[in-house]
Amino acid sequence: MRPSLPLIGMVALGSAIGGMARFLLSGAAQARWPDGLPWGTLIINVGGSLLIGALLRSSLDGPGIAPGVRALLAVGFCGGFTTFSTFSWETAVMLREGELTRAALYTALSVTLSIAATFAGFRLAR
């Protein structure tokens, strides 16, 4: 099945908004907590997981979300907002610099909290 042009447009719009939100939130977190873990990326990944869990669960369990809205929010916004590639790069830098404990803590927090937030999103949607 090929996606229609209107759905592709919804994904593009959501991605742009999600990317701008990521940029702004990441900058605000970096200004607030300049040292230590990359808190902005962690907050973004956990928040995006919460949002996609709630969106997709409510779409599956309820009357549904229109395909265009689902494309805008779940694929576009969450895809543009979450930052797994940034997480991977930040972790690789910590490892390269010999910060094994910090990298392990960041990885454990990112994965565990993001999965937990997805389940929390499921519960919020019910």
FENSUL-V639387 format. One record per helix or strand. SS is the DSSP state (H for helix, E for strand). FROM is the first residue (numbers start at 1). TO is the last residue. If there is no record, write none. Layout:
SS/FROM/TO  SS/FROM/TO
This chain:
H/5/32  H/39/61  H/67/81  H/84/96  H/100/125
